[in-house]
């Protein structure tokens, strides 16, 4: 996934950990589930790439 978006796997892992800690996503061994799309959309709207 990191290669696909042009970043490092370390950065992706830090981002996913942050999102999980904030309760926005839930991680398991084989999947990632979005728990609250509203918060995720709010974060995405502040993207410097948007």
N, C-alpha and C positions, 0 to 999 in steps of 0.2 A: 504494500500500500504506500509506503513512504516513497519508493522510487516513482510510483505513478504520479504523486503530487509534487515531486521534486524536493523532498526533504529527507531527513535521516530517520531511521527507525527509532533511535533514541528520543528524538523530538516527538514523534507520534506517540510513543509510549508515555512520555511525560504529559502530553495533552490528554490522552485517554485516562490516565490516572487522575488528573485534575478534574475532568468531567465526571468521573465516577465518584470522587470524593465530594463533589458538589451535588450529587444525586441526580445528575442530568442523564447519565447513562448507567447501565449495569453491564459489567463484564463477566464473562464466564470463559472457560477454556476454549470453546469453539465459536463463541458469538459475542456480539455487542448489541444490547437492546437500548433503545431510546426510551427513557422513563418520562421525560417531560419535554415535548417538542417546543413548547412556548419559550422555555429558557434557552434551548439550543438555538432557536431562530433569533432570539435577542442577541446572543453572543455573536452569531454569524453576521448580523447586520452591522456590527462594528468592525468587520474585517477590513484590513487595509487593501485587500485585493478585490473587494466588491465594487 
